[in-house]
Amino acid sequence: MRCRSTKSDFTLILFLLFKSNVKIALVYNHCKQNAFISTMKKFLLPILLIVVASSAFTYVNSTVTRAAITFKTRNMGVGVDGTIGGLMADIHFNATNLAASSIEASVDVNTLNTDNSSRDEHLHGEDFFDVTNYPKIFLKSVSISHRSGNNYTGRFNLTIKAKTKQVDIPFTLTQANGTSTFKGSFKINRLDYGIGTSSLVLADEVSVNIDAAAKD
């Protein structure tokens, strides 16, 4: 017996094929969408973690409420005192977690003052601090260790005229009502930072004292 295809049979076959292709297309698109979402999750998750971590450790300048930074050296055997201002600071300090604590600060070298305008002009010049090219001095903690009570020792990177040397600074730091009070002192050799040249008149050693308070 020979089968004959009718127009209605052909239409039915087309309809069934159409429905089958639609289902296949839907399944394929669904799989593609899931694969795309999975890929985006893998791509976006590390970025999200980086953004969150960066936000958690973003430093905002503390408001310096008081600052007295003085230095002392000797010229022709006579003591020379000076001050420097424009202090900006970031103090993130936790006495129970010193590894996560940090202190950063900068001062404006243009404010350097030894109460002698002629000498100050010379110190601002290229042979000494070269304030035109290096207007800031930077201090950034590397590590902080506890000694006793409110007494600590910090190892800092001190940058003057783009030259960075490490200095150890013993200091006290107290915190009350959102204000951190820092007091410390240290000595440097000016030649390490290209401040002037070797001289029989001007001493190489410079003593620095810091007494400052900053509010978060």
C-alpha positions, 0 to 999 in steps of 0.5 A: 500500500502506497502512502500519499502525503497531503497538504495537511500532513506537510503543514503538520510536519512544519508545525512540529519542526517549528515547535521543536526548533523553538524549544531548542532555541530556548534551551540554547539561549537559557544555557548561554544566559547561565554561562554568561551570568556565571562568567560575569560573576567570576569576573566581577567578584574579584573586582568587587572585593578589590573595591571593598578592600580599597574603601576599607583602607582609604585614608582621609586627612585628619584635621590638625588642630595644633602643631609645633615642629621645631628644629635645631642645629649649629652654625659657627658653633652657635645654636640655630633654631627654626620652625616649619609649618603647614602640617597635614597628617593621617593618623590611624592608630590602634594600640591593640593592633599596631601592625594595622596602625599607620602615621603619615604626615607632610609639611610645607617647606616654604614655611621654614623660618629661622627668624632671619630673612636673609638666612631663610632665603638662602635655606629656601634656595637650590643649595639647601631645601630647593623649595621650588622643586621640593615644596614638601617633606614627607614622613610615613610609618613603616612599623610601630612598636610598643615600649611602655604605657603611651610610649612607642617607637616608630620606624619611618620613611623620611623623604626630603628632596626626593631622597628617602631614608629610614629614621627611628622616632621614639614618641608618645601618642595619646587619644581622647575624644577623637583627638590624637596627640603625637610628641616625638623627636629625632635627629638626621644628618642633613647631608643624607638629603642633599641639604647643603654640602659638607662644611666646617661652619655648619653642623651636619646634625639636625635635631627635630621635635614634633608636638602635634594634635589631630582630630579624625 
